[in-house]
Amino acid sequence: MKKPARALLAGDVGGTTTALGIFNSQRGLTSISPTRFAQYRSREYASLEEILQLFMQDQPEDIELACFDVAGPVVDGRSRITNLPWVVERASLVDYLQAPVVLINDMEAVAMAVAHAESIRTAVLQPGRPELHGRRAVLAPGTGLGEGFLVWSQDRWLTFGTEGGHTDFGPRTALQRRLLAYMQGKFDHISYERVCSGIGIQNLYAFFKESERYPEPDWLLRELESTLDPTPVIVQAALQDKAPICKAVLDLFVEILGSEAGNMALKILATGGVYLAGGLPRRILPRFQTSVFLNAFCGKGRFNEILSQIPLHVVLEPEAALLGAAWAGIDALAGAHAQPDRV
C-alpha cells in the first residue's frame, strides 16, 4: 500500500552548491527547519536529477510536493542556470519525482525567507525607520549577484526575483571609472555581477594586479594557482590583512555593493528595508559595519536623507534560499501563492 504523502522536498540550486532538504509539509507553521539536509558541489554533477538520485535513495517518505529555486530566470517552467551548464525543467522533474514541482528564481526564494524575517537571523547595519508593510529589497552576492524584492498585498508578502544584477555597472569614483575602462577591454557588457559577486572578486583582483600595479606576494600566487576557486583565498587574505591587494579588492567590492544597494532601494523605494543575503555578506560582515558601505549606500545627492532612514540588514542564515523555497512550497500546497512560472 502506498504510504501517505507528508514530506516537502525543497532545493536551492546554485552555480557553486546545490542544497536539498526534506521538510514537514504541514500548513500554518511559524518556523521551519529540514528533517534531512545535504549539500553538493554543483559542478561535480551533470544535472539536478543526478543529485536527486543520490539524495532520494534513503528517503522513507513520499514527496507531496517539491519546490526548487534556481540561479537563473524561469520561463515556461524551464531555466538555464546562469553560472552552471545545466538546464532545469519542471516537466522532467515531475516525471522523475512523480510529484508536483514548483520552480522559482533563487531570488524569489531568498525574498520568501525575508518575508519570514522574524524566523531567520539578521545583523542590523542601519536601524532606520522601517514602515511596517513598506517594500523590501534583497541583494545576494554569491557566485553571481542576485536581486529581488517584496511587496505587501492585502494579507501577505508577494515575492519577486529579478535579473537586476545584470544591469550596467555605473562607476561613481575615479577608481571605479578606471575599473570600468579595464573591464571594457575584456567583456562586451559590464554588469554589476561582473564586479560585485564571487566572479566579481576575481575580476577586481585582476584589475588591481594588472592596472593598479599592486604587488602579488609569492605565497598568494602559489595559493591562487593551487585552487579552482580563487575567491575564498582572496577574501580570507583580506580579512586577515595579509596582502594589500586583497584588502583593496574587498574595500572596492563593499563600496560598489553599497552603491548598488542604494540604487535598488531607490528604484523600489524600499521603506521596509534592504536585506543583504548570500555567502559573501555573512563572511565579511565587519566590512559592512564601516563607513565605506554606508557612505556608498546613502551617497545619492538629494536622496541622502531618505536612504539614511531605510533599514539595512545582513541575513545571517546560511540556508536562507532553501528555507525560502520550503516556504514557497508550503504556500503552493495551501494554494495561496503558487505561481511557478514567474521570473
Backbone hydrogen bonds in HBPLUS format (Angstrom, degrees):
<---DONOR---> <-ACCEPTOR-->    atom                        ^
c    i                          cat <-CA-CA->   ^        H-A-AA   ^      H-
h    n   atom  resd res      DA  || num        DHA   H-A  angle D-A-AA Bond
n    s   type  num  typ     dist DA aas  dist angle  dist       angle   num
A0025-SER N   A0006-ARG O   3.38 MM  19  5.97 150.3  2.47 171.7 164.9     1
A0007-ALA N   A0062-ASP O   3.38 MM  55  6.24 154.0  2.46 169.9 168.2     2
A0064-GLU N   A0007-ALA O   2.74 MM  57  5.58 166.6  1.76 158.4 163.0     3
A0008-LEU N   A0023-PHE O   2.91 MM  15  5.01 163.3  1.94 152.1 153.6     4
A0023-PHE N   A0008-LEU O   2.77 MM  15  5.01 163.9  1.80 152.3 157.6     5
A0009-LEU N   A0065-LEU O   3.05 MM  56  6.41 162.8  2.08 152.8 157.2     6
A0067-CYS N   A0009-LEU O   2.86 MM  58  6.39 151.9  1.93 156.5 165.2     7
A0010-ALA N   A0021-GLY O   2.93 MM  11  5.34 169.3  1.94 160.3 163.2     8
A0021-GLY N   A0010-ALA O   2.90 MM  11  5.34 155.0  1.97 156.9 158.2     9
A0011-GLY N   A0067-CYS O   2.95 MM  56  6.39 146.2  2.07 150.3 152.5    10
A0069-ASP N   A0011-GLY O   2.84 MM  58  6.22 163.3  1.87 158.6 160.9    11
A0012-ASP N   A0019-ALA O   2.77 MM   7  5.09 161.0  1.81 152.1 158.3    12
A0019-ALA N   A0012-ASP O   2.93 MM   7  5.09 155.9  1.99 141.2 145.0    13
A0013-VAL N   A0069-ASP O   2.83 MM  56  5.97 173.3  1.84 166.0 165.9    14
A0071-ALA N   A0013-VAL O   3.14 MM  58  6.39 132.9  2.37 162.8 176.2    15
A0014-GLY N   A0017-THR O   2.93 MM   3  5.25 142.6  2.07 139.1 149.5    16
A0042-SER N   A0016-THR O   2.98 MM  26  5.54 141.4  2.14 122.4 131.9    17
A0018-THR N   A0040-TYR O   2.82 MM  22  5.21 156.2  1.88 149.1 156.2    18
A0040-TYR N   A0018-THR O   2.86 MM  22  5.21 153.3  1.93 144.1 153.1    19
A0020-LEU N   A0038-ALA O   2.93 MM  18  5.52 167.5  1.95 165.7 169.2    20
A0038-ALA N   A0020-LEU O   3.05 MM  18  5.52 153.6  2.12 154.2 156.9    21
A0022-ILE N   A0036-ARG O   2.91 MM  14  5.21 152.3  1.99 145.7 152.4    22
A0035-THR N   A0022-ILE O   2.72 MM  13  5.62 155.3  1.78 161.7 169.2    23
A0044-GLU N   A0041-ARG O   3.05 MM   3  5.78 162.4  2.08 124.4 130.1    24
A0045-TYR N   A0042-SER O   3.11 MM   3  5.84 161.3  2.15 125.3 127.1    25
A0051-ILE N   A0048-LEU O   3.08 MM   3  5.22 120.3  2.46  99.7 114.0    26
A0052-LEU N   A0048-LEU O   2.89 MM   4  6.21 160.4  1.93 154.6 161.0    27
A0053-GLN N   A0049-GLU O   2.94 MM   4  6.15 146.6  2.05 146.0 154.0    28
A0054-LEU N   A0051-ILE O   3.08 MM   3  5.35 122.3  2.43 102.3 115.7    29
A0055-PHE N   A0051-ILE O   3.01 MM   4  6.33 166.0  2.03 155.4 159.5    30
A0056-MET N   A0052-LEU O   2.81 MM   4  5.72 165.3  1.83 154.8 157.8    31
A0059-GLN N   A0056-MET O   3.10 MM   3  4.96 168.1  2.12 111.9 111.6    32
A0066-ALA N   A0100-PRO O   2.98 MM  34  6.37 155.8  2.04 151.5 159.3    33
A0102-VAL N   A0066-ALA O   2.80 MM  36  6.24 155.2  1.86 153.3 161.9    34
A0068-PHE N   A0102-VAL O   2.92 MM  34  6.36 158.5  1.97 166.4 168.7    35
A0104-ILE N   A0068-PHE O   2.95 MM  36  6.33 167.3  1.97 160.3 164.1    36
A0070-VAL N   A0104-ILE O   2.94 MM  34  6.41 148.5  2.04 153.2 162.2    37
A0072-GLY N   A0070-VAL O   2.92 MM   2  5.64 133.4  2.14 105.7  91.5    38
A0106-ASP N   A0070-VAL O   2.78 MM  36  4.83 140.4  1.94 140.8 132.4    39
A0082-THR N   A0071-ALA O   2.98 MM  11  6.21 162.1  2.02 152.3 157.1    40
A0075-VAL N   A0078-ARG O   2.95 MM   3  5.38 165.0  1.97 158.0 154.7    41
A0078-ARG N   A0075-VAL O   3.08 MM   3  5.38 140.4  2.24 107.2 118.1    42
A0090-ARG N   A0077-GLY O   2.84 MM  13  5.23 174.4  1.84 162.5 163.6    43
A0079-SER N   A0088-VAL O   2.86 MM   9  5.24 152.2  1.93 150.7 159.2    44
A0088-VAL N   A0079-SER O   2.78 MM   9  5.24 163.0  1.81 162.0 163.4    45
A0081-ILE N   A0086-TRP O   3.07 MM   5  5.64 146.8  2.18 144.0 154.1    46
A0086-TRP N   A0084-LEU O   2.79 MM   2  5.56 140.8  1.95  99.3  91.7    47
A0093-LEU N   A0089-GLU O   3.15 MM   4  6.45 155.6  2.21 148.7 155.6    48
A0094-VAL N   A0090-ARG O   2.84 MM   4  6.10 153.3  1.91 156.2 164.1    49
A0095-ASP N   A0091-ALA O   3.07 MM   4  6.32 161.0  2.10 147.5 152.0    50
A0096-TYR N   A0092-SER O   2.99 MM   4  6.22 153.3  2.07 142.8 150.4    51
A0097-LEU N   A0093-LEU O   2.85 MM   4  5.94 169.0  1.86 153.3 155.9    52
A0098-GLN N   A0094-VAL O   2.74 MM   4  5.33 138.1  1.91 141.6 151.7    53
A0108-GLU N   A0105-ASN O   3.04 MM   3  5.30 131.8  2.28 102.9 116.0    54
A0109-ALA N   A0105-ASN O   3.25 MM   4  6.69 146.9  2.37 145.5 154.7    55
A0110-VAL N   A0106-ASP O   2.99 MM   4  6.37 157.0  2.04 147.6 153.3    56
A0111-ALA N   A0107-MET O   2.90 MM   4  5.95 158.3  1.95 138.7 145.4    57
A0112-MET N   A0108-GLU O   2.91 MM   4  6.11 141.3  2.06 136.0 146.7    58
A0112-MET N   A0109-ALA O   3.07 MM   3  4.93 117.9  2.47  90.3 105.9    59
A0113-ALA N   A0109-ALA O   3.03 MM   4  6.43 146.4  2.15 146.1 154.7    60
A0113-ALA N   A0110-VAL O   3.08 MM   3  5.06 119.2  2.47  93.9 108.8    61
A0114-VAL N   A0110-VAL O   2.97 MM   4  6.35 152.5  2.04 147.4 155.4    62
A0115-ALA N   A0111-ALA O   2.86 MM   4  6.19 136.7  2.05 140.6 153.1    63
A0116-HIS N   A0113-ALA O   2.94 MM   3  5.18 141.5  2.09 101.5 113.1    64
A0117-ALA N   A0114-VAL O   3.00 MM   3  4.55 130.4  2.25 117.9 109.9    65
A0119-SER N   A0116-HIS O   2.87 MM   3  5.75 165.9  1.89 128.6 133.3    66
A0120-ILE N   A0117-ALA O   3.26 MM   3  5.28 169.5  2.27 106.3 109.5    67
A0316-LEU N   A0121-ARG O   2.81 MM 195  5.26 158.2  1.86 136.9 141.8    68
A0123-ALA N   A0314-VAL O   2.82 MM 191  5.08 152.2  1.89 142.1 151.5    69
A0314-VAL N   A0123-ALA O   2.81 MM 191  5.08 152.7  1.88 145.2 154.5    70
A0125-LEU N   A0312-LEU O   2.82 MM 187  5.19 163.6  1.85 139.3 144.1    71
A0126-GLN N   A0312-LEU O   3.37 MM 186  4.86 161.1  2.40 128.0 126.7    72
A0312-LEU N   A0126-GLN O   2.81 MM 186  4.86 154.4  1.87 139.1 145.1    73
A0129-ARG N   A0309-GLN O   2.72 MM 180  5.28 163.3  1.75 143.2 137.2    74
A0131-GLU N   A0271-THR O   3.03 MM 140  5.69 161.9  2.06 129.0 134.9    75
A0134-GLY N   A0131-GLU O   3.15 MM   3  4.81 172.4  2.16 104.5 105.7    76
A0272-GLY N   A0135-ARG O   2.85 MM 137  5.00 150.7  1.94 143.6 141.3    77
A0136-ARG N   A0150-LEU O   3.20 MM  14  5.10 157.5  2.26 132.7 139.5    78
A0150-LEU N   A0136-ARG O   2.84 MM  14  5.10 150.9  1.92 147.9 152.7    79
A0137-ALA N   A0273-GLY O   2.99 MM 136  6.48 157.3  2.04 151.9 158.8    80
A0275-TYR N   A0137-ALA O   2.83 MM 138  6.18 160.0  1.87 149.8 155.7    81
A0138-VAL N   A0148-GLY O   2.89 MM  10  5.05 158.2  1.93 144.4 138.9    82
A0148-GLY N   A0138-VAL O   2.87 MM  10  5.05 153.6  1.94 147.7 150.4    83
A0139-LEU N   A0275-TYR O   2.96 MM 136  6.38 158.8  2.00 160.5 166.2    84
A0277-ALA N   A0139-LEU O   2.78 MM 138  6.09 162.2  1.81 150.9 157.1    85
A0140-ALA N   A0146-GLY O   2.80 MM   6  4.87 163.5  1.83 141.2 143.1    86
A0146-GLY N   A0140-ALA O   3.04 MM   6  4.87 177.6  2.04 125.0 125.7    87
A0142-GLY N   A0144-GLY O   2.72 MM   2  5.12 160.9  1.76 165.0 169.2    88
A0198-GLY N   A0142-GLY O   2.58 MM  56  5.53 145.5  1.69 163.8 173.4    89
A0199-ILE N   A0143-THR O   3.23 MM  56  5.96 154.0  2.30 147.9 146.6    90
A0162-THR N   A0147-GLU O   2.98 MM  15  5.66 143.7  2.11 164.7 158.5    91
A0149-PHE N   A0160-PHE O   2.97 MM  11  5.45 154.1  2.04 149.4 157.5    92
A0160-PHE N   A0149-PHE O   2.95 MM  11  5.45 154.7  2.01 168.5 171.2    93
A0151-VAL N   A0158-LEU O   2.93 MM   7  5.23 158.0  1.98 148.6 156.0    94
A0158-LEU N   A0151-VAL O   2.77 MM   7  5.23 172.8  1.78 154.1 156.7    95
A0153-SER N   A0156-ARG O   2.88 MM   3  5.64 175.0  1.88 168.5 169.5    96
A0155-ASP N   A0153-SER O   2.73 MM   2  5.86 109.3  2.23 120.5 105.5    97
A0156-ARG N   A0153-SER O   3.20 MM   3  5.64 158.1  2.25 122.9 129.2    98
A0166-HIS N   A0163-GLU O   3.07 MM   3  5.90 168.1  2.08 122.9 126.7    99
A0167-THR N   A0164-GLY O   3.09 MM   3  5.46 162.2  2.13 118.6 118.4   100
A0193-GLU N   A0165-GLY O   2.91 MM  28  5.26 141.5  2.06 167.9 157.3   101
A0192-TYR N   A0167-THR O   3.15 MM  25  6.35 136.8  2.34 162.8 174.4   102
A0169-PHE N   A0190-ILE O   2.92 MM  21  5.90 169.2  1.93 149.3 146.9   103
A0177-ARG N   A0173-THR O   2.93 MM   4  6.23 144.7  2.06 145.2 155.6   104
A0178-ARG N   A0174-ALA O   3.03 MM   4  6.36 149.0  2.13 145.2 153.0   105
A0179-LEU N   A0175-LEU O   2.95 MM   4  6.27 147.9  2.05 142.5 152.3   106
A0180-LEU N   A0176-GLN O   2.90 MM   4  6.17 156.7  1.96 146.3 151.4   107
A0181-ALA N   A0177-ARG O   3.05 MM   4  6.31 161.8  2.09 145.6 149.9   108
A0182-TYR N   A0178-ARG O   2.97 MM   4  6.18 156.8  2.02 146.2 152.6   109
A0183-MET N   A0179-LEU O   2.88 MM   4  6.13 163.1  1.91 155.7 160.1   110
A0184-GLN N   A0180-LEU O   2.89 MM   4  6.08 148.4  1.99 150.2 158.8   111
A0185-GLY N   A0182-TYR O   3.15 MM   3  5.49 148.0  2.26 104.3 113.7   112
A0186-LYS N   A0183-MET O   2.89 MM   3  5.21 159.9  1.93 111.2 117.8   113
A0187-PHE N   A0183-MET O   2.94 MM   4  6.12 149.7  2.03 161.0 170.5   114
A0194-ARG N   A0191-SER O   3.11 MM   3  5.28 132.2  2.35  98.8 110.8   115
A0195-VAL N   A0192-TYR O   3.06 MM   3  5.43 147.1  2.18 107.9 117.2   116
A0196-CYS N   A0192-TYR O   2.76 MM   4  5.57 119.6  2.12 150.6 168.8   117
A0201-ILE N   A0197-SER O   2.80 MM   4  6.09 145.7  1.92 149.1 156.3   118
A0203-ASN N   A0199-ILE O   3.22 MM   4  6.60 150.1  2.31 142.7 151.3   119
A0204-LEU N   A0200-GLY O   2.79 MM   4  6.05 158.2  1.83 158.9 164.5   120
A0205-TYR N   A0201-ILE O   2.99 MM   4  6.20 153.2  2.07 144.2 151.5   121
A0206-ALA N   A0202-GLN O   3.10 MM   4  6.36 160.9  2.14 145.1 149.4   122
A0207-PHE N   A0203-ASN O   2.98 MM   4  6.22 152.5  2.06 144.5 152.4   123
A0208-PHE N   A0204-LEU O   3.00 MM   4  6.31 164.6  2.03 155.3 157.1   124
A0209-LYS N   A0205-TYR O   2.96 MM   4  6.13 157.1  2.01 151.2 158.3   125
A0210-GLU N   A0206-ALA O   2.84 MM   4  5.85 164.6  1.86 150.3 154.7   126
A0211-SER N   A0207-PHE O   2.78 MM   4  5.40 157.3  1.83 144.9 152.8   127
A0212-GLU N   A0207-PHE O   3.35 MM   5  6.78 149.8  2.45 141.8 148.7   128
A0214-TYR N   A0208-PHE O   3.01 MM   6  5.74 176.2  2.01 147.3 148.0   129
A0220-LEU N   A0217-PRO O   3.11 MM   3  5.28 122.1  2.46  99.7 113.9   130
A0221-LEU N   A0217-PRO O   3.01 MM   4  6.35 159.5  2.06 155.5 161.5   131
A0222-ARG N   A0218-ASP O   3.01 MM   4  6.29 160.0  2.06 152.4 157.0   132
A0223-GLU N   A0219-TRP O   3.12 MM   4  6.36 156.4  2.17 140.5 146.5   133
A0224-LEU N   A0220-LEU O   2.90 MM   4  6.13 161.5  1.94 155.2 160.2   134
A0225-GLU N   A0221-LEU O   2.98 MM   4  6.11 152.4  2.06 147.9 155.2   135
A0226-SER N   A0222-ARG O   3.17 MM   4  6.25 126.0  2.47 137.0 149.7   136
A0226-SER N   A0223-GLU O   3.25 MM   3  5.20 140.4  2.41  94.5 105.5   137
A0233-VAL N   A0230-PRO O   3.05 MM   3  5.36 118.7  2.45 107.5 122.8   138
A0234-ILE N   A0230-PRO O   3.05 MM   4  6.31 161.4  2.08 161.7 167.6   139
A0235-VAL N   A0231-THR O   2.94 MM   4  6.14 169.7  1.95 163.3 166.0   140
A0236-GLN N   A0232-PRO O   2.91 MM   4  5.93 166.2  1.93 146.4 150.7   141
A0237-ALA N   A0233-VAL O   3.05 MM   4  6.16 161.5  2.09 146.4 151.5   142
A0238-ALA N   A0234-ILE O   3.05 MM   4  6.25 148.1  2.15 143.3 152.1   143
A0239-LEU N   A0235-VAL O   2.91 MM   4  6.20 162.4  1.94 156.1 160.5   144
A0240-GLN N   A0236-GLN O   2.99 MM   4  6.16 149.6  2.09 147.5 155.3   145
A0242-LYS N   A0237-ALA O   2.90 MM   5  5.17 171.1  1.91 158.4 159.6   146
A0241-ASP N   A0238-ALA O   3.00 MM   3  4.90 156.9  2.05 102.3 109.2   147
A0246-CYS N   A0243-ALA O   3.02 MM   3  5.47 125.6  2.32 111.3 124.1   148
A0247-LYS N   A0243-ALA O   3.16 MM   4  6.52 156.4  2.22 153.4 160.7   149
A0248-ALA N   A0244-PRO O   2.93 MM   4  6.12 158.4  1.97 150.6 156.0   150
A0249-VAL N   A0245-ILE O   3.07 MM   4  6.30 151.1  2.16 139.8 147.4   151
A0250-LEU N   A0246-CYS O   3.05 MM   4  6.32 164.5  2.08 151.1 153.7   152
A0251-ASP N   A0247-LYS O   2.95 MM   4  6.12 162.5  1.98 152.8 157.9   153
A0252-LEU N   A0248-ALA O   3.06 MM   4  6.19 161.0  2.09 146.8 151.6   154
A0253-PHE N   A0249-VAL O   2.91 MM   4  6.10 157.7  1.96 149.6 156.7   155
A0254-VAL N   A0250-LEU O   2.95 MM   4  6.13 166.7  1.97 153.0 155.3   156
A0255-GLU N   A0251-ASP O   3.06 MM   4  6.24 154.7  2.12 142.7 149.9   157
A0256-ILE N   A0252-LEU O   2.92 MM   4  6.13 163.3  1.95 154.2 157.9   158
A0257-LEU N   A0253-PHE O   2.92 MM   4  6.12 163.7  1.95 153.5 158.5   159
A0258-GLY N   A0254-VAL O   2.91 MM   4  6.04 153.9  1.98 143.3 150.6   160
A0259-SER N   A0255-GLU O   3.09 MM   4  6.34 156.3  2.14 145.4 151.0   161
A0260-GLU N   A0256-ILE O   2.96 MM   4  6.25 162.9  1.99 153.2 157.6   162
A0261-ALA N   A0257-LEU O   2.81 MM   4  5.95 152.4  1.89 148.9 156.9   163
A0262-GLY N   A0258-GLY O   3.03 MM   4  6.24 150.7  2.12 142.1 149.7   164
A0263-ASN N   A0259-SER O   2.93 MM   4  6.29 147.0  2.04 142.5 152.4   165
A0264-MET N   A0260-GLU O   2.92 MM   4  6.19 161.2  1.96 149.7 153.5   166
A0265-ALA N   A0261-ALA O   2.93 MM   4  6.15 156.3  1.99 144.9 151.8   167
A0266-LEU N   A0262-GLY O   3.04 MM   4  6.26 153.5  2.12 145.9 151.8   168
A0267-LYS N   A0263-ASN O   2.94 MM   4  6.18 156.7  1.99 150.8 157.8   169
A0268-ILE N   A0264-MET O   3.25 MM   4  6.49 156.7  2.30 153.5 156.3   170
A0269-LEU N   A0265-ALA O   2.81 MM   4  5.27 113.3  2.26 129.9 146.7   171
A0270-ALA N   A0265-ALA O   2.95 MM   5  4.87 149.1  2.05 131.2 141.2   172
A0271-THR N   A0269-LEU O   2.79 MM   2  5.76 134.3  2.00 112.1  97.3   173
A0273-GLY N   A0270-ALA O   3.07 MM   3  5.48 157.6  2.12 110.0 117.0   174
A0274-VAL N   A0311-PRO O   2.83 MM  37  6.21 154.6  1.89 152.9 159.3   175
A0313-HIS N   A0274-VAL O   2.91 MM  39  6.30 156.1  1.97 161.6 167.8   176
A0276-LEU N   A0313-HIS O   2.79 MM  37  6.14 163.4  1.82 151.3 156.4   177
A0315-VAL N   A0276-LEU O   2.75 MM  39  5.90 164.9  1.77 150.0 155.0   178
A0283-ARG N   A0279-GLY O   3.21 MM   4  6.36 159.6  2.26 150.2 156.0   179
A0284-ILE N   A0280-LEU O   3.00 MM   4  6.17 154.0  2.07 160.1 166.9   180
A0287-ARG N   A0284-ILE O   2.86 MM   3  5.61 138.9  2.03 126.1 136.6   181
A0288-PHE N   A0285-LEU O   2.90 MM   3  5.34 144.2  2.02 114.7 125.2   182
A0289-GLN N   A0286-PRO O   3.13 MM   3  5.11 144.7  2.27  97.3 107.8   183
A0295-ASN N   A0291-SER O   2.81 MM   4  5.66 160.7  1.84 149.3 154.9   184
A0296-ALA N   A0292-VAL O   3.24 MM   4  6.31 155.2  2.30 139.6 146.1   185
A0297-PHE N   A0293-PHE O   2.88 MM   4  6.10 152.7  1.95 150.9 159.6   186
A0298-CYS N   A0294-LEU O   2.92 MM   4  6.03 168.0  1.93 152.3 154.7   187
A0299-GLY N   A0295-ASN O   2.90 MM   4  5.57 129.3  2.16 135.6 147.6   188
A0300-LYS N   A0298-CYS O   2.67 MM   2  5.72 134.5  1.87 116.7 101.2   189
A0303-PHE N   A0300-LYS O   3.16 MM   3  5.36 169.6  2.17 124.1 122.4   190
A0304-ASN N   A0301-GLY O   3.10 MM   3  5.59 158.2  2.14 124.9 124.1   191
A0307-LEU N   A0303-PHE O   3.08 MM   4  6.33 166.4  2.09 156.7 159.9   192
A0308-SER N   A0304-ASN O   3.02 MM   4  6.22 141.8  2.17 144.4 155.2   193
A0309-GLN N   A0306-ILE O   3.11 MM   3  5.46 153.9  2.18 106.6 114.7   194
A0310-ILE N   A0307-LEU O   3.19 MM   3  5.22 163.6  2.22 104.7 109.8   195
A0323-LEU N   A0319-GLU O   2.99 MM   4  6.27 165.4  2.01 159.4 163.3   196
A0324-GLY N   A0320-ALA O   2.83 MM   4  6.04 153.3  1.90 147.5 155.9   197
A0325-ALA N   A0321-ALA O   2.87 MM   4  6.14 150.7  1.96 146.7 154.3   198
A0326-ALA N   A0322-LEU O   2.98 MM   4  6.29 150.4  2.07 144.9 153.2   199
A0327-TRP N   A0323-LEU O   2.88 MM   4  6.22 158.1  1.93 151.1 156.8   200
A0328-ALA N   A0324-GLY O   2.90 MM   4  6.14 155.8  1.96 146.4 153.3   201
A0329-GLY N   A0325-ALA O   2.91 MM   4  6.15 147.2  2.02 141.7 150.8   202
A0330-ILE N   A0326-ALA O   2.91 MM   4  6.24 154.4  1.98 150.8 157.5   203
A0331-ASP N   A0327-TRP O   2.92 MM   4  6.20 157.5  1.97 149.6 155.8   204
A0332-ALA N   A0328-ALA O   2.89 MM   4  6.11 149.6  1.98 141.5 150.4   205
A0333-LEU N   A0329-GLY O   2.95 MM   4  6.23 153.5  2.02 147.0 153.6   206
A0334-ALA N   A0330-ILE O   3.04 MM   4  6.31 144.3  2.18 140.2 150.1   207
A0335-GLY N   A0331-ASP O   2.95 MM   4  6.17 110.4  2.45 133.2 150.9   208
A0336-ALA N   A0331-ASP O   3.05 MM   5  5.48 151.8  2.13 156.2 153.7   209
A0335-GLY N   A0332-ALA O   2.97 MM   3  4.89 146.0  2.09  95.5 106.4   210
A0342-ARG N   A0339-GLN O   3.17 MM   3  5.83 169.8  2.18 125.4 128.1   211
